[in-house]
Every structure is written in structure tokens, then in C-alpha cells.
Amino acid sequence: QVQLVESGGGLVQPGGSLRLSCAASGFTFSTYAMNWYRQAPGKERELVAAISSTYGSTNYADSVKGRFTISRDNAKKSVYLQMNNLKPEDTAAYYCNARRAASVYWGQGTQVTVSS
């Protein structure tokens, strides 16, 4: 059974930091590209950060470049999103995503709220 379980969300003040984690099981984690998406109320889901399977190449949305860092630990079957200098516009539900060709899996999401 495939599972992606996110954790680490919460309420943080502007300028603060959070680290999201996603624990994977039920598939060959190391062969999948891993991604973090987010969806704010009334908006479409958007890709925030991506990390490739083979070389760990990363890509980021322009809105988070220089503030967010995606990483993975294949031994722990986990992917992380370090979020620094958080802004109110980062408020959203964050979703872990695994992708390999036509095979796509989603986590249930974790809420991040940036507010004073």
C-alpha cells in the first residue's frame, strides 16, 4: 500500500521557519522524483519545489527561490522542505507528491499558516 505522510506544518509568524517532512512507503522511493505542491484557499494547486530521483537536481517556484530548500534521504524514504523567511502568502496546504512516468502518488497534506 502506497503512503505519503506529511508532517511539520503549523502556525508561524512572518519571518519564521518550518520544516516539512514526507515519509514514503509502498513503492521504490529512490526511483521517483519527489515534489512539494501547495494550495491556498480559492487558488489552484501549484508546484513549489522538486527534486529528481537520480542526481537530486532541484527546481523551485520563483516565489520561493532563496527561501525554501527541498532535500531527500533515500535511505529514510523521506523528502523534506525547509522553509525560511516565511510570508503570509505562503499560507496554504502543502502536499507531498511522488512521480515516475505515469505513476503519481499524493499525500494528504499539511497546513502551513503564516500570521502574526
C-alpha positions as CSV (number, residue, x, y, z in Angstrom):
1,Q,0.0,0.0,0.0
2,V,1.4,3.3,-1.1
3,Q,1.6,6.0,1.6
4,L,2.9,9.5,1.7
5,V,2.6,11.1,5.1
6,E,3.4,14.7,5.6
7,S,4.2,16.4,8.9
8,G,5.7,19.6,10.3
9,G,3.0,22.1,9.3
10,G,1.7,24.6,11.8
11,L,1.2,28.3,12.7
12,V,4.3,30.5,12.4
13,Q,4.9,34.3,12.4
14,P,6.1,36.1,9.3
15,G,9.9,35.7,9.0
16,G,9.8,32.4,10.8
17,S,10.8,28.9,9.6
18,L,9.2,25.5,9.3
19,R,10.5,22.1,8.1
20,L,8.0,19.8,6.4
21,S,8.7,16.1,6.2
22,C,7.1,13.5,4.0
23,A,7.6,9.8,4.8
24,A,7.0,7.4,1.9
25,S,6.2,3.7,1.9
26,G,4.9,1.1,-0.5
27,F,6.9,2.0,-3.6
28,T,10.6,2.3,-4.7
29,F,11.2,5.7,-3.3
30,S,14.7,6.2,-4.8
31,T,13.4,5.9,-8.3
32,Y,10.7,8.6,-8.0
33,A,11.0,12.3,-8.4
34,M,9.6,14.0,-5.4
35,N,7.8,17.3,-5.3
36,W,6.1,19.7,-2.9
37,Y,2.9,21.4,-4.0
38,R,0.7,23.9,-2.2
39,Q,-2.8,25.0,-2.5
40,A,-4.2,28.2,-0.9
41,P,-8.0,28.7,-0.5
42,G,-9.6,29.7,-3.8
43,K,-6.4,29.1,-5.7
44,E,-5.1,26.3,-7.9
45,R,-2.5,23.8,-6.6
46,E,1.0,24.9,-7.6
47,L,4.4,23.3,-7.7
48,V,6.7,24.7,-5.0
49,A,9.8,22.6,-5.2
50,A,11.0,19.4,-7.0
51,I,13.9,17.1,-6.6
52,S,14.9,14.4,-9.1
53,S,15.4,10.8,-8.3
54,T,18.9,10.1,-9.8
55,Y,21.0,13.1,-9.2
56,G,18.9,15.1,-6.7
57,S,18.6,18.1,-9.0
58,T,16.3,20.7,-7.6
59,N,13.9,23.3,-9.0
60,Y,11.8,25.9,-7.3
61,A,8.9,28.2,-8.0
62,D,10.1,31.8,-8.4
63,S,8.1,32.8,-5.4
64,V,10.1,30.6,-3.0
65,K,13.6,30.7,-4.5
66,G,16.2,31.6,-1.9
67,R,13.8,30.9,0.9
68,F,12.8,27.2,0.5
69,T,15.1,24.2,0.2
70,I,14.0,20.7,-0.9
71,S,16.0,17.6,0.1
72,R,15.6,13.9,0.2
73,D,17.0,11.0,2.1
74,N,16.6,7.8,0.1
75,A,17.7,5.6,3.0
76,K,14.9,7.0,5.1
77,K,12.5,7.2,2.2
78,S,11.8,10.8,3.1
79,V,11.6,14.2,1.4
80,Y,11.9,17.5,3.2
81,L,11.0,21.1,2.6
82,Q,12.9,23.7,4.7
83,M,11.0,26.9,4.6
84,N,12.7,30.1,5.9
85,N,11.6,33.7,5.9
86,L,8.0,32.7,5.6
87,K,5.5,35.2,4.4
88,P,1.7,35.4,4.8
89,E,1.3,34.5,1.1
90,D,3.0,31.1,1.9
91,T,-0.1,30.1,3.8
92,A,-1.5,27.0,2.2
93,A,-2.0,23.3,2.5
94,Y,1.3,21.7,1.4
95,Y,1.2,18.3,-0.4
96,C,4.0,15.8,-1.0
97,N,3.9,14.2,-4.4
98,A,5.8,11.3,-6.0
99,R,6.1,10.9,-9.7
100,R,7.6,8.4,-12.1
101,A,6.3,8.4,-15.6
102,A,2.6,7.8,-15.4
103,S,2.8,6.7,-11.7
104,V,1.8,9.5,-9.4
105,Y,1.1,9.5,-5.6
106,W,-0.1,12.2,-3.3
107,G,0.0,12.7,0.4
108,Q,-3.0,14.0,2.5
109,G,-1.4,17.4,3.0
110,T,-0.3,19.5,6.0
111,Q,-1.4,23.0,6.7
112,V,1.0,25.9,7.0
113,T,-0.3,29.2,8.3
114,V,1.9,32.3,8.4
115,S,0.3,35.0,10.5
116,S,1.2,37.4,13.3
